[in-house]
Amino acid sequence: MVVLGVWTIWQHCNDCVFNGRSPNIASALTMAGEEKCMWSMAGAKALASLPTLGEERI
């Protein structure tokens, strides 16, 4: 989870610096959710058990 967080921040920072995008926490969180899904499909089993952003917790 820590690596996913750092990776998301790194990507968002690069997007802001090199592509001129404005910092936006909502887009960073969306990107983190998408990355979590992709990492889970690629075999990161521990991430599959975590709730997705916006999911209701029971």
PDB file of N, H, CA, C and O in Angstrom:
ATOM      1  N   MET A   1       0.822  -1.183   0.000  1.00  0.00           N
ATOM      2  CA  MET A   1       0.000   0.000   0.000  1.00  0.00           C
ATOM      3  C   MET A   1       0.875   1.259   0.000  1.00  0.00           C
ATOM      4  O   MET A   1       0.557   2.241  -0.671  1.00  0.00           O
ATOM      5  N   VAL A   2       1.965   1.225   0.746  1.00  0.00           N
ATOM      6  H   VAL A   2       2.224   0.427   1.291  1.00  0.00           H
ATOM      7  CA  VAL A   2       2.863   2.379   0.801  1.00  0.00           C
ATOM      8  C   VAL A   2       3.468   2.644  -0.573  1.00  0.00           C
ATOM      9  O   VAL A   2       3.543   3.791  -1.014  1.00  0.00           O
ATOM     10  N   VAL A   3       3.893   1.595  -1.235  1.00  0.00           N
ATOM     11  H   VAL A   3       3.832   0.664  -0.876  1.00  0.00           H
ATOM     12  CA  VAL A   3       4.501   1.745  -2.561  1.00  0.00           C
ATOM     13  C   VAL A   3       3.480   2.320  -3.538  1.00  0.00           C
ATOM     14  O   VAL A   3       3.823   3.167  -4.363  1.00  0.00           O
ATOM     15  N   LEU A   4       2.238   1.871  -3.455  1.00  0.00           N
ATOM     16  H   LEU A   4       1.960   1.183  -2.785  1.00  0.00           H
ATOM     17  CA  LEU A   4       1.180   2.398  -4.313  1.00  0.00           C
ATOM     18  C   LEU A   4       0.971   3.885  -4.052  1.00  0.00           C
ATOM     19  O   LEU A   4       0.802   4.658  -4.995  1.00  0.00           O
ATOM     20  N   GLY A   5       0.979   4.294  -2.795  1.00  0.00           N
ATOM     21  H   GLY A   5       1.116   3.666  -2.028  1.00  0.00           H
ATOM     22  CA  GLY A   5       0.814   5.706  -2.453  1.00  0.00           C
ATOM     23  C   GLY A   5       1.949   6.561  -2.983  1.00  0.00           C
ATOM     24  O   GLY A   5       1.722   7.628  -3.553  1.00  0.00           O
ATOM     25  N   VAL A   6       3.161   6.093  -2.793  1.00  0.00           N
ATOM     26  H   VAL A   6       3.346   5.227  -2.329  1.00  0.00           H
ATOM     27  CA  VAL A   6       4.327   6.835  -3.275  1.00  0.00           C
ATOM     28  C   VAL A   6       4.314   6.910  -4.803  1.00  0.00           C
ATOM     29  O   VAL A   6       4.603   7.959  -5.379  1.00  0.00           O
ATOM     30  N   TRP A   7       3.980   5.802  -5.452  1.00  0.00           N
ATOM     31  H   TRP A   7       3.745   4.950  -4.985  1.00  0.00           H
ATOM     32  CA  TRP A   7       3.916   5.764  -6.913  1.00  0.00           C
ATOM     33  C   TRP A   7       2.880   6.761  -7.439  1.00  0.00           C
ATOM     34  O   TRP A   7       3.133   7.461  -8.420  1.00  0.00           O
ATOM     35  N   THR A   8       1.720   6.825  -6.791  1.00  0.00           N
ATOM     36  H   THR A   8       1.515   6.257  -5.994  1.00  0.00           H
ATOM     37  CA  THR A   8       0.659   7.742  -7.211  1.00  0.00           C
ATOM     38  C   THR A   8       1.097   9.193  -7.050  1.00  0.00           C
ATOM     39  O   THR A   8       0.876  10.011  -7.943  1.00  0.00           O
ATOM     40  N   ILE A   9       1.710   9.512  -5.930  1.00  0.00           N
ATOM     41  H   ILE A   9       1.889   8.848  -5.205  1.00  0.00           H
ATOM     42  CA  ILE A   9       2.191  10.881  -5.704  1.00  0.00           C
ATOM     43  C   ILE A   9       3.253  11.240  -6.731  1.00  0.00           C
ATOM     44  O   ILE A   9       3.253  12.349  -7.265  1.00  0.00           O
ATOM     45  N   TRP A  10       4.162  10.303  -7.011  1.00  0.00           N
ATOM     46  H   TRP A  10       4.162   9.402  -6.577  1.00  0.00           H
ATOM     47  CA  TRP A  10       5.225  10.527  -7.998  1.00  0.00           C
ATOM     48  C   TRP A  10       4.622  10.822  -9.372  1.00  0.00           C
ATOM     49  O   TRP A  10       5.018  11.782 -10.033  1.00  0.00           O
ATOM     50  N   GLN A  11       3.666   9.997  -9.800  1.00  0.00           N
ATOM     51  H   GLN A  11       3.344   9.217  -9.264  1.00  0.00           H
ATOM     52  CA  GLN A  11       3.036  10.197 -11.104  1.00  0.00           C
ATOM     53  C   GLN A  11       2.296  11.532 -11.165  1.00  0.00           C
ATOM     54  O   GLN A  11       2.387  12.250 -12.161  1.00  0.00           O
ATOM     55  N   HIS A  12       1.567  11.860 -10.105  1.00  0.00           N
ATOM     56  H   HIS A  12       1.493  11.277  -9.297  1.00  0.00           H
ATOM     57  CA  HIS A  12       0.805  13.110 -10.088  1.00  0.00           C
ATOM     58  C   HIS A  12       1.746  14.316 -10.119  1.00  0.00           C
ATOM     59  O   HIS A  12       1.488  15.297 -10.816  1.00  0.00           O
ATOM     60  N   CYS A  13       2.826  14.235  -9.367  1.00  0.00           N
ATOM     61  H   CYS A  13       3.036  13.438  -8.800  1.00  0.00           H
ATOM     62  CA  CYS A  13       3.817  15.313  -9.357  1.00  0.00           C
ATOM     63  C   CYS A  13       4.423  15.498 -10.748  1.00  0.00           C
ATOM     64  O   CYS A  13       4.545  16.625 -11.228  1.00  0.00           O
ATOM     65  N   ASN A  14       4.798  14.407 -11.387  1.00  0.00           N
ATOM     66  H   ASN A  14       4.699  13.492 -10.997  1.00  0.00           H
ATOM     67  CA  ASN A  14       5.352  14.495 -12.741  1.00  0.00           C
ATOM     68  C   ASN A  14       4.341  15.069 -13.723  1.00  0.00           C
ATOM     69  O   ASN A  14       4.702  15.846 -14.608  1.00  0.00           O
ATOM     70  N   ASP A  15       3.085  14.691 -13.570  1.00  0.00           N
ATOM     71  H   ASP A  15       2.792  14.061 -12.851  1.00  0.00           H
ATOM     72  CA  ASP A  15       2.033  15.216 -14.435  1.00  0.00           C
ATOM     73  C   ASP A  15       1.906  16.732 -14.262  1.00  0.00           C
ATOM     74  O   ASP A  15       1.717  17.460 -15.236  1.00  0.00           O
ATOM     75  N   CYS A  16       2.009  17.194 -13.028  1.00  0.00           N
ATOM     76  H   CYS A  16       2.162  16.602 -12.237  1.00  0.00           H
ATOM     77  CA  CYS A  16       1.923  18.639 -12.759  1.00  0.00           C
ATOM     78  C   CYS A  16       3.142  19.383 -13.310  1.00  0.00           C
ATOM     79  O   CYS A  16       3.000  20.450 -13.907  1.00  0.00           O
ATOM     80  N   VAL A  17       4.324  18.827 -13.114  1.00  0.00           N
ATOM     81  H   VAL A  17       4.439  17.960 -12.629  1.00  0.00           H
ATOM     82  CA  VAL A  17       5.555  19.499 -13.523  1.00  0.00           C
ATOM     83  C   VAL A  17       5.734  19.471 -15.036  1.00  0.00           C
ATOM     84  O   VAL A  17       6.009  20.505 -15.644  1.00  0.00           O
ATOM     85  N   PHE A  18       5.583  18.308 -15.646  1.00  0.00           N
ATOM     86  H   PHE A  18       5.359  17.468 -15.152  1.00  0.00           H
ATOM     87  CA  PHE A  18       5.924  18.168 -17.057  1.00  0.00           C
ATOM     88  C   PHE A  18       4.763  18.405 -18.020  1.00  0.00           C
ATOM     89  O   PHE A  18       4.983  18.736 -19.186  1.00  0.00           O
ATOM     90  N   ASN A  19       3.524  18.237 -17.539  1.00  0.00           N
ATOM     91  H   ASN A  19       3.346  17.968 -16.592  1.00  0.00           H
ATOM     92  CA  ASN A  19       2.373  18.428 -18.412  1.00  0.00           C
ATOM     93  C   ASN A  19       1.567  19.674 -18.067  1.00  0.00           C
ATOM     94  O   ASN A  19       0.544  19.948 -18.694  1.00  0.00           O
ATOM     95  N   GLY A  20       2.025  20.432 -17.067  1.00  0.00           N
ATOM     96  H   GLY A  20       2.856  20.210 -16.557  1.00  0.00           H
ATOM     97  CA  GLY A  20       1.385  21.687 -16.715  1.00  0.00           C
ATOM     98  C   GLY A  20       0.035  21.552 -16.039  1.00  0.00           C
ATOM     99  O   GLY A  20      -0.729  22.517 -15.997  1.00  0.00           O
ATOM    100  N   ARG A  21      -0.277  20.379 -15.509  1.00  0.00           N
ATOM    101  H   ARG A  21       0.343  19.595 -15.543  1.00  0.00           H
ATOM    102  CA  ARG A  21      -1.549  20.194 -14.818  1.00  0.00           C
ATOM    103  C   ARG A  21      -1.488  20.819 -13.433  1.00  0.00           C
ATOM    104  O   ARG A  21      -0.415  20.921 -12.838  1.00  0.00           O
ATOM    105  N   SER A  22      -2.620  21.228 -12.929  1.00  0.00           N
ATOM    106  H   SER A  22      -3.492  21.145 -13.411  1.00  0.00           H
ATOM    107  CA  SER A  22      -2.706  21.784 -11.575  1.00  0.00           C
ATOM    108  C   SER A  22      -2.807  20.646 -10.569  1.00  0.00           C
ATOM    109  O   SER A  22      -3.445  19.630 -10.842  1.00  0.00           O
ATOM    110  N   PRO A  23      -2.177  20.812  -9.403  1.00  0.00           N
ATOM    111  CA  PRO A  23      -2.307  19.789  -8.363  1.00  0.00           C
ATOM    112  C   PRO A  23      -3.775  19.635  -7.966  1.00  0.00           C
ATOM    113  O   PRO A  23      -4.478  20.626  -7.768  1.00  0.00           O
ATOM    114  N   ASN A  24      -4.225  18.406  -7.854  1.00  0.00           N
ATOM    115  H   ASN A  24      -3.654  17.600  -8.015  1.00  0.00           H
ATOM    116  CA  ASN A  24      -5.625  18.135  -7.547  1.00  0.00           C
ATOM    117  C   ASN A  24      -5.701  16.821  -6.783  1.00  0.00           C
ATOM    118  O   ASN A  24      -5.399  15.757  -7.323  1.00  0.00           O
ATOM    119  N   ILE A  25      -6.107  16.905  -5.523  1.00  0.00           N
ATOM    120  H   ILE A  25      -6.352  17.769  -5.084  1.00  0.00           H
ATOM    121  CA  ILE A  25      -6.146  15.707  -4.685  1.00  0.00           C
ATOM    122  C   ILE A  25      -7.179  14.704  -5.186  1.00  0.00           C
ATOM    123  O   ILE A  25      -6.968  13.496  -5.081  1.00  0.00           O
ATOM    124  N   ALA A  26      -8.290  15.189  -5.728  1.00  0.00           N
ATOM    125  H   ALA A  26      -8.461  16.171  -5.813  1.00  0.00           H
ATOM    126  CA  ALA A  26      -9.329  14.282  -6.227  1.00  0.00           C
ATOM    127  C   ALA A  26      -8.806  13.446  -7.398  1.00  0.00           C
ATOM    128  O   ALA A  26      -9.062  12.244  -7.469  1.00  0.00           O
ATOM    129  N   SER A  27      -8.081  14.079  -8.306  1.00  0.00           N
ATOM    130  H   SER A  27      -7.873  15.056  -8.249  1.00  0.00           H
ATOM    131  CA  SER A  27      -7.551  13.311  -9.437  1.00  0.00           C
ATOM    132  C   SER A  27      -6.459  12.348  -8.978  1.00  0.00           C
ATOM    133  O   SER A  27      -6.328  11.256  -9.531  1.00  0.00           O
ATOM    134  N   ALA A  28      -5.676  12.739  -7.973  1.00  0.00           N
ATOM    135  H   ALA A  28      -5.783  13.625  -7.523  1.00  0.00           H
ATOM    136  CA  ALA A  28      -4.648  11.839  -7.438  1.00  0.00           C
ATOM    137  C   ALA A  28      -5.296  10.617  -6.785  1.00  0.00           C
ATOM    138  O   ALA A  28      -4.801   9.501  -6.942  1.00  0.00           O
ATOM    139  N   LEU A  29      -6.389  10.814  -6.060  1.00  0.00           N
ATOM    140  H   LEU A  29      -6.791  11.721  -5.932  1.00  0.00           H
ATOM    141  CA  LEU A  29      -7.077   9.689  -5.427  1.00  0.00           C
ATOM    142  C   LEU A  29      -7.736   8.784  -6.470  1.00  0.00           C
ATOM    143  O   LEU A  29      -7.752   7.562  -6.322  1.00  0.00           O
ATOM    144  N   THR A  30      -8.273   9.387  -7.512  1.00  0.00           N
ATOM    145  H   THR A  30      -8.260  10.380  -7.633  1.00  0.00           H
ATOM    146  CA  THR A  30      -8.848   8.595  -8.605  1.00  0.00           C
ATOM    147  C   THR A  30      -7.774   7.752  -9.267  1.00  0.00           C
ATOM    148  O   THR A  30      -7.976   6.570  -9.545  1.00  0.00           O
ATOM    149  N   MET A  31      -6.626   8.376  -9.516  1.00  0.00           N
ATOM    150  H   MET A  31      -6.462   9.336  -9.290  1.00  0.00           H
ATOM    151  CA  MET A  31      -5.505   7.658 -10.125  1.00  0.00           C
ATOM    152  C   MET A  31      -5.056   6.513  -9.209  1.00  0.00           C
ATOM    153  O   MET A  31      -4.729   5.429  -9.691  1.00  0.00           O
ATOM    154  N   ALA A  32      -5.039   6.746  -7.898  1.00  0.00           N
ATOM    155  H   ALA A  32      -5.305   7.627  -7.506  1.00  0.00           H
ATOM    156  CA  ALA A  32      -4.641   5.697  -6.953  1.00  0.00           C
ATOM    157  C   ALA A  32      -5.611   4.522  -7.013  1.00  0.00           C
ATOM    158  O   ALA A  32      -5.184   3.368  -6.961  1.00  0.00           O
ATOM    159  N   GLY A  33      -6.909   4.797  -7.121  1.00  0.00           N
ATOM    160  H   GLY A  33      -7.256   5.734  -7.163  1.00  0.00           H
ATOM    161  CA  GLY A  33      -7.902   3.731  -7.229  1.00  0.00           C
ATOM    162  C   GLY A  33      -7.728   2.920  -8.502  1.00  0.00           C
ATOM    163  O   GLY A  33      -7.833   1.694  -8.490  1.00  0.00           O
ATOM    164  N   GLU A  34      -7.461   3.616  -9.602  1.00  0.00           N
ATOM    165  H   GLU A  34      -7.376   4.612  -9.612  1.00  0.00           H
ATOM    166  CA  GLU A  34      -7.239   2.923 -10.880  1.00  0.00           C
ATOM    167  C   GLU A  34      -5.972   2.076 -10.831  1.00  0.00           C
ATOM    168  O   GLU A  34      -5.956   0.942 -11.309  1.00  0.00           O
ATOM    169  N   GLU A  35      -4.915   2.633 -10.253  1.00  0.00           N
ATOM    170  H   GLU A  35      -4.928   3.555  -9.865  1.00  0.00           H
ATOM    171  CA  GLU A  35      -3.659   1.886 -10.119  1.00  0.00           C
ATOM    172  C   GLU A  35      -3.855   0.657  -9.236  1.00  0.00           C
ATOM    173  O   GLU A  35      -3.320  -0.411  -9.537  1.00  0.00           O
ATOM    174  N   LYS A  36      -4.617   0.795  -8.147  1.00  0.00           N
ATOM    175  H   LYS A  36      -5.051   1.662  -7.903  1.00  0.00           H
ATOM    176  CA  LYS A  36      -4.882  -0.329  -7.250  1.00  0.00           C
ATOM    177  C   LYS A  36      -5.554  -1.462  -8.010  1.00  0.00           C
ATOM    178  O   LYS A  36      -5.191  -2.626  -7.842  1.00  0.00           O
ATOM    179  N   CYS A  37      -6.524  -1.130  -8.840  1.00  0.00           N
ATOM    180  H   CYS A  37      -6.819  -0.184  -8.977  1.00  0.00           H
ATOM    181  CA  CYS A  37      -7.209  -2.163  -9.639  1.00  0.00           C
ATOM    182  C   CYS A  37      -6.240  -2.836 -10.605  1.00  0.00           C
ATOM    183  O   CYS A  37      -6.244  -4.059 -10.745  1.00  0.00           O
ATOM    184  N   MET A  38      -5.411  -2.036 -11.269  1.00  0.00           N
ATOM    185  H   MET A  38      -5.407  -1.042 -11.155  1.00  0.00           H
ATOM    186  CA  MET A  38      -4.455  -2.611 -12.224  1.00  0.00           C
ATOM    187  C   MET A  38      -3.422  -3.477 -11.515  1.00  0.00           C
ATOM    188  O   MET A  38      -3.072  -4.550 -12.007  1.00  0.00           O
ATOM    189  N   TRP A  39      -2.928  -3.021 -10.358  1.00  0.00           N
ATOM    190  H   TRP A  39      -3.212  -2.150  -9.958  1.00  0.00           H
ATOM    191  CA  TRP A  39      -1.950  -3.797  -9.606  1.00  0.00           C
ATOM    192  C   TRP A  39      -2.577  -5.106  -9.121  1.00  0.00           C
ATOM    193  O   TRP A  39      -1.916  -6.145  -9.115  1.00  0.00           O
ATOM    194  N   SER A  40      -3.852  -5.058  -8.716  1.00  0.00           N
ATOM    195  H   SER A  40      -4.388  -4.214  -8.721  1.00  0.00           H
ATOM    196  CA  SER A  40      -4.529  -6.271  -8.262  1.00  0.00           C
ATOM    197  C   SER A  40      -4.662  -7.268  -9.404  1.00  0.00           C
ATOM    198  O   SER A  40      -4.445  -8.465  -9.215  1.00  0.00           O
ATOM    199  N   MET A  41      -5.019  -6.780 -10.586  1.00  0.00           N
ATOM    200  H   MET A  41      -5.195  -5.808 -10.740  1.00  0.00           H
ATOM    201  CA  MET A  41      -5.133  -7.665 -11.750  1.00  0.00           C
ATOM    202  C   MET A  41      -3.778  -8.253 -12.135  1.00  0.00           C
ATOM    203  O   MET A  41      -3.705  -9.352 -12.686  1.00  0.00           O
ATOM    204  N   ALA A  42      -2.703  -7.513 -11.840  1.00  0.00           N
ATOM    205  H   ALA A  42      -2.762  -6.621 -11.392  1.00  0.00           H
ATOM    206  CA  ALA A  42      -1.355  -7.979 -12.179  1.00  0.00           C
ATOM    207  C   ALA A  42      -0.806  -8.961 -11.143  1.00  0.00           C
ATOM    208  O   ALA A  42       0.260  -9.542 -11.346  1.00  0.00           O
ATOM    209  N   GLY A  43      -1.532  -9.151 -10.026  1.00  0.00           N
ATOM    210  H   GLY A  43      -2.398  -8.679  -9.861  1.00  0.00           H
ATOM    211  CA  GLY A  43      -1.102 -10.154  -9.067  1.00  0.00           C
ATOM    212  C   GLY A  43      -0.798  -9.656  -7.673  1.00  0.00           C
ATOM    213  O   GLY A  43      -0.341 -10.440  -6.842  1.00  0.00           O
ATOM    214  N   ALA A  44      -1.028  -8.388  -7.377  1.00  0.00           N
ATOM    215  H   ALA A  44      -1.398  -7.750  -8.052  1.00  0.00           H
ATOM    216  CA  ALA A  44      -0.797  -7.866  -6.029  1.00  0.00           C
ATOM    217  C   ALA A  44      -1.969  -8.287  -5.147  1.00  0.00           C
ATOM    218  O   ALA A  44      -2.946  -7.553  -5.000  1.00  0.00           O
ATOM    219  N   LYS A  45      -1.859  -9.476  -4.565  1.00  0.00           N
ATOM    220  H   LYS A  45      -1.066 -10.073  -4.684  1.00  0.00           H
ATOM    221  CA  LYS A  45      -2.973 -10.083  -3.830  1.00  0.00           C
ATOM    222  C   LYS A  45      -3.403  -9.275  -2.608  1.00  0.00           C
ATOM    223  O   LYS A  45      -4.595  -9.219  -2.305  1.00  0.00           O
ATOM    224  N   ALA A  46      -2.480  -8.660  -1.913  1.00  0.00           N
ATOM    225  H   ALA A  46      -1.512  -8.705  -2.160  1.00  0.00           H
ATOM    226  CA  ALA A  46      -2.826  -7.915  -0.700  1.00  0.00           C
ATOM    227  C   ALA A  46      -3.697  -6.697  -1.012  1.00  0.00           C
ATOM    228  O   ALA A  46      -4.527  -6.303  -0.192  1.00  0.00           O
ATOM    229  N   LEU A  47      -3.513  -6.105  -2.183  1.00  0.00           N
ATOM    230  H   LEU A  47      -2.839  -6.426  -2.848  1.00  0.00           H
ATOM    231  CA  LEU A  47      -4.320  -4.940  -2.551  1.00  0.00           C
ATOM    232  C   LEU A  47      -5.746  -5.321  -2.907  1.00  0.00           C
ATOM    233  O   LEU A  47      -6.647  -4.493  -2.769  1.00  0.00           O
ATOM    234  N   ALA A  48      -5.978  -6.529  -3.354  1.00  0.00           N
ATOM    235  H   ALA A  48      -5.246  -7.201  -3.466  1.00  0.00           H
ATOM    236  CA  ALA A  48      -7.313  -6.960  -3.766  1.00  0.00           C
ATOM    237  C   ALA A  48      -8.291  -6.948  -2.597  1.00  0.00           C
ATOM    238  O   ALA A  48      -9.492  -6.778  -2.805  1.00  0.00           O
ATOM    239  N   SER A  49      -7.805  -7.124  -1.385  1.00  0.00           N
ATOM    240  H   SER A  49      -6.829  -7.263  -1.216  1.00  0.00           H
ATOM    241  CA  SER A  49      -8.695  -7.171  -0.223  1.00  0.00           C
ATOM    242  C   SER A  49      -9.053  -5.783   0.309  1.00  0.00           C
ATOM    243  O   SER A  49      -9.951  -5.660   1.142  1.00  0.00           O
ATOM    244  N   LEU A  50      -8.371  -4.744  -0.153  1.00  0.00           N
ATOM    245  H   LEU A  50      -7.642  -4.843  -0.830  1.00  0.00           H
ATOM    246  CA  LEU A  50      -8.659  -3.387   0.305  1.00  0.00           C
ATOM    247  C   LEU A  50      -9.855  -2.811  -0.440  1.00  0.00           C
ATOM    248  O   LEU A  50     -10.043  -3.094  -1.623  1.00  0.00           O
ATOM    249  N   PRO A  51     -10.672  -1.999   0.247  1.00  0.00           N
ATOM    250  CA  PRO A  51     -11.820  -1.398  -0.443  1.00  0.00           C
ATOM    251  C   PRO A  51     -11.365  -0.357  -1.463  1.00  0.00           C
ATOM    252  O   PRO A  51     -10.341   0.302  -1.285  1.00  0.00           O
ATOM    253  N   THR A  52     -12.138  -0.223  -2.525  1.00  0.00           N
ATOM    254  H   THR A  52     -12.970  -0.759  -2.670  1.00  0.00           H
ATOM    255  CA  THR A  52     -11.869   0.787  -3.535  1.00  0.00           C
ATOM    256  C   THR A  52     -12.392   2.120  -3.030  1.00  0.00           C
ATOM    257  O   THR A  52     -13.376   2.153  -2.291  1.00  0.00           O
ATOM    258  N   LEU A  53     -11.757   3.218  -3.413  1.00  0.00           N
ATOM    259  H   LEU A  53     -10.958   3.191  -4.014  1.00  0.00           H
ATOM    260  CA  LEU A  53     -12.224   4.536  -3.013  1.00  0.00           C
ATOM    261  C   LEU A  53     -13.668   4.709  -3.465  1.00  0.00           C
ATOM    262  O   LEU A  53     -14.011   4.396  -4.605  1.00  0.00           O
ATOM    263  N   GLY A  54     -14.507   5.205  -2.570  1.00  0.00           N
ATOM    264  H   GLY A  54     -14.228   5.459  -1.644  1.00  0.00           H
ATOM    265  CA  GLY A  54     -15.896   5.417  -2.899  1.00  0.00           C
ATOM    266  C   GLY A  54     -16.784   4.222  -2.584  1.00  0.00           C
ATOM    267  O   GLY A  54     -18.009   4.336  -2.644  1.00  0.00           O
ATOM    268  N   GLU A  55     -16.197   3.082  -2.252  1.00  0.00           N
ATOM    269  H   GLU A  55     -15.203   2.989  -2.204  1.00  0.00           H
ATOM    270  CA  GLU A  55     -16.981   1.904  -1.894  1.00  0.00           C
ATOM    271  C   GLU A  55     -17.536   2.078  -0.496  1.00  0.00           C
ATOM    272  O   GLU A  55     -16.875   2.629   0.385  1.00  0.00           O
ATOM    273  N   GLU A  56     -18.749   1.607  -0.300  1.00  0.00           N
ATOM    274  H   GLU A  56     -19.286   1.160  -1.015  1.00  0.00           H
ATOM    275  CA  GLU A  56     -19.315   1.630   1.044  1.00  0.00           C
ATOM    276  C   GLU A  56     -18.686   0.535   1.889  1.00  0.00           C
ATOM    277  O   GLU A  56     -18.454  -0.576   1.412  1.00  0.00           O
ATOM    278  N   ARG A  57     -18.418   0.851   3.123  1.00  0.00           N
ATOM    279  H   ARG A  57     -18.607   1.753   3.510  1.00  0.00           H
ATOM    280  CA  ARG A  57     -17.855  -0.147   4.039  1.00  0.00           C
ATOM    281  C   ARG A  57     -18.965  -0.677   4.927  1.00  0.00           C
ATOM    282  O   ARG A  57     -19.730   0.092   5.510  1.00  0.00           O
ATOM    283  N   ILE A  58     -19.044  -1.974   5.024  1.00  0.00           N
ATOM    284  H   ILE A  58     -18.422  -2.598   4.551  1.00  0.00           H
ATOM    285  CA  ILE A  58     -20.120  -2.596   5.822  1.00  0.00           C
ATOM    286  C   ILE A  58     -19.562  -3.033   7.151  1.00  0.00           C
ATOM    287  O   ILE A  58     -20.292  -3.580   7.977  1.00  0.00           O
TER     288      ILE A  58
END
